[in-house]
Amino acid sequence: MLEAIYLKVTINCAMSADGKIALSSRRQTDISNEEDRKRVHELRNTVDGILVGIGTVITDDPRLTVKREYVEEPKNPVRIILDSKGRTPPDAAVLNGEARTLIITAEECEKEFPNAETVRCGTDRVDIAKAMQILEGMGIRSILVEGGAEVMWSFLKSRLADEMYIFIGSLVIGGDSSPTAAGGEGAESLEDTVELRLRNAEIVGDGVLLEYEVVK
Ligand SMILES: NC(=O)c1ccc[n+]([C@@H]2O[C@H](COP(=O)([O-])OP(=O)(O)OC[C@H]3O[C@@H](n4cnc5c(N)ncnc54)[C@H](OP(=O)(O)O)[C@@H]3O)[C@@H](O)[C@H]2O)c1
């Protein structure tokens, strides 16, 4: 039996007014505004780890660091990538050595990466509940999940996420294939949906920030 997990998990994403988090090609676009970017960098600076899925690394190639233009004393939390098969490209920005990086792969994956430590957990696919326990054992007490669609759904569905921040930018992206704030297989019935409790809603520049608690 898995032991209780005390690690705090916050999800953050930016979506369009129609719920899309990227273009129909899955390429990223500017949804956020300057005020929101500052908030995200400040939020990054408060957590021990920033986590994304390999889909986001491949499409967006994010650095996942805290920018000095937004935070005076950036501490750069550990970057954590869920990558079952070890597909992280060797020239990915998360492997640039600027901050500590952990690549979490499935147990059968034997790949190693420059400037990164590897953690093996789960058969075929990373088991995120076990991964959270391993991270907790490494002294990581809080993580910020920054996408993408499939990973956010996994954290919500498994109720491993505690809270979710959604910034809604004032634009419409449209398209059936554009990723939304939660992808994966999704809910097939009302019982499978994930209930959220609205904690706060505020206007941030030309957009809106919604703050939810995940009901467990
Ligand atoms: N607007 C925003 O806030 C924002 C933020 C980030 C990303 N995005 C967008 O989101 C899109 C990428 O999302 P995505 O859904 O394609 O990819 P993703 O969620 O970043 O990564 C999904 C991949 O992670 C791996 N993974 C390993 N263990 C997992 C688990 N337990 N649960 C779920 N995934 C697991 C899987 O690949 P393996 O099976 O190979 O491990 C899976 O296919 C891009 O279009 C990007 O621009 C938007």
The ligand as an SDF file (V2000), in Angstrom:
LIG
                    3D

 48 52  0  0  0  0  0  0  0  0999 V2000
   -0.6800   27.3030  -21.7330 N   0  0  0  0  0  0  0  0  0  0  0  0
   -0.0380   26.6170  -20.8140 C   0  0  0  0  0  0  0  0  0  0  0  0
   -0.1040   26.9430  -19.6250 O   0  0  0  0  0  0  0  0  0  0  0  0
    0.7860   25.4240  -21.2100 C   0  0  0  0  0  0  0  0  0  0  0  0
    1.7540   24.9410  -20.3380 C   0  0  0  0  0  0  0  0  0  0  0  0
    2.4890   23.8250  -20.7270 C   0  0  0  0  0  0  0  0  0  0  0  0
    2.2410   23.2090  -21.9310 C   0  0  0  0  0  0  0  0  0  0  0  0
    1.3020   23.7150  -22.7610 N   0  0  0  0  0  0  0  0  0  0  0  0
    0.9970   23.0470  -24.0270 C   0  0  0  0  0  0  0  0  0  0  0  0
    0.6040   21.7040  -23.7730 O   0  0  0  0  0  0  0  0  0  0  0  0
    0.9410   20.8990  -24.8970 C   0  0  0  0  0  0  0  0  0  0  0  0
    1.6880   19.6900  -24.4110 C   0  0  0  0  0  0  0  0  0  0  0  0
    0.7900   18.8940  -23.6750 O   0  0  0  0  0  0  0  0  0  0  0  0
    0.7130   17.3430  -23.9390 P   0  0  0  0  0  0  0  0  0  0  0  0
   -0.5250   16.8340  -23.3140 O   0  0  0  0  0  0  0  0  0  0  0  0
    0.9530   17.0730  -25.3830 O   0  0  0  0  0  0  0  0  0  0  0  0
    2.0210   16.8250  -23.2140 O   0  0  0  0  0  0  0  0  0  0  0  0
    2.4620   16.8120  -21.6680 P   0  0  0  0  0  0  0  0  0  0  0  0
    1.2760   16.7530  -20.8000 O   0  0  0  0  0  0  0  0  0  0  0  0
    3.4670   17.8810  -21.4610 O   0  0  0  0  0  0  0  0  0  0  0  0
    3.2560   15.4420  -21.6120 O   0  0  0  0  0  0  0  0  0  0  0  0
    2.5290   14.2420  -21.7680 C   0  0  0  0  0  0  0  0  0  0  0  0
    3.4800   13.0900  -21.7760 C   0  0  0  0  0  0  0  0  0  0  0  0
    4.0990   12.9570  -20.4900 O   0  0  0  0  0  0  0  0  0  0  0  0
    4.4570   11.6120  -20.3210 C   0  0  0  0  0  0  0  0  0  0  0  0
    4.0090   11.0670  -19.0370 N   0  0  0  0  0  0  0  0  0  0  0  0
    4.7500   10.2340  -18.2810 C   0  0  0  0  0  0  0  0  0  0  0  0
    4.0550    9.8290  -17.2410 N   0  0  0  0  0  0  0  0  0  0  0  0
    2.8480   10.4130  -17.3100 C   0  0  0  0  0  0  0  0  0  0  0  0
    1.6970   10.3240  -16.5040 C   0  0  0  0  0  0  0  0  0  0  0  0
    1.6560    9.5610  -15.3990 N   0  0  0  0  0  0  0  0  0  0  0  0
    0.6100   11.0240  -16.8660 N   0  0  0  0  0  0  0  0  0  0  0  0
    0.6190   11.7880  -17.9800 C   0  0  0  0  0  0  0  0  0  0  0  0
    1.6920   11.8970  -18.8000 N   0  0  0  0  0  0  0  0  0  0  0  0
    2.8040   11.1940  -18.4680 C   0  0  0  0  0  0  0  0  0  0  0  0
    3.7550   10.8100  -21.4340 C   0  0  0  0  0  0  0  0  0  0  0  0
    4.7160   10.4860  -22.4440 O   0  0  0  0  0  0  0  0  0  0  0  0
    5.5600    9.1080  -22.2430 P   0  0  0  0  0  0  0  0  0  0  0  0
    4.5340    8.0020  -22.2340 O   0  0  0  0  0  0  0  0  0  0  0  0
    6.4900    9.0730  -23.3980 O   0  0  0  0  0  0  0  0  0  0  0  0
    6.2200    9.2540  -20.9370 O   0  0  0  0  0  0  0  0  0  0  0  0
    2.7630   11.7810  -21.9950 C   0  0  0  0  0  0  0  0  0  0  0  0
    2.4750   11.5730  -23.3550 O   0  0  0  0  0  0  0  0  0  0  0  0
    1.7470   21.7590  -25.8270 C   0  0  0  0  0  0  0  0  0  0  0  0
    0.9100   22.1900  -26.8760 O   0  0  0  0  0  0  0  0  0  0  0  0
    2.1690   22.9330  -24.9650 C   0  0  0  0  0  0  0  0  0  0  0  0
    2.3700   24.1090  -25.7010 O   0  0  0  0  0  0  0  0  0  0  0  0
    0.5770   24.8180  -22.4270 C   0  0  0  0  0  0  0  0  0  0  0  0
  1  2  1  0
  2  3  2  0
  2  4  1  0
  4  5  1  0
  4 48  2  0
  5  6  2  0
  6  7  1  0
  7  8  2  0
  8  9  1  0
  8 48  1  0
  9 10  1  0
  9 46  1  0
 10 11  1  0
 11 12  1  0
 11 44  1  0
 12 13  1  0
 13 14  1  0
 14 15  2  0
 14 16  1  0
 14 17  1  0
 17 18  1  0
 18 19  2  0
 18 20  1  0
 18 21  1  0
 21 22  1  0
 22 23  1  0
 23 24  1  0
 23 42  1  0
 24 25  1  0
 25 26  1  0
 25 36  1  0
 26 27  1  0
 26 35  1  0
 27 28  2  0
 28 29  1  0
 29 30  1  0
 29 35  2  0
 30 31  1  0
 30 32  2  0
 32 33  1  0
 33 34  2  0
 34 35  1  0
 36 37  1  0
 36 42  1  0
 37 38  1  0
 38 39  2  0
 38 40  1  0
 38 41  1  0
 42 43  1  0
 44 45  1  0
 44 46  1  0
 46 47  1  0
M  CHG  2   8   1  16  -1
M  END
$$$$
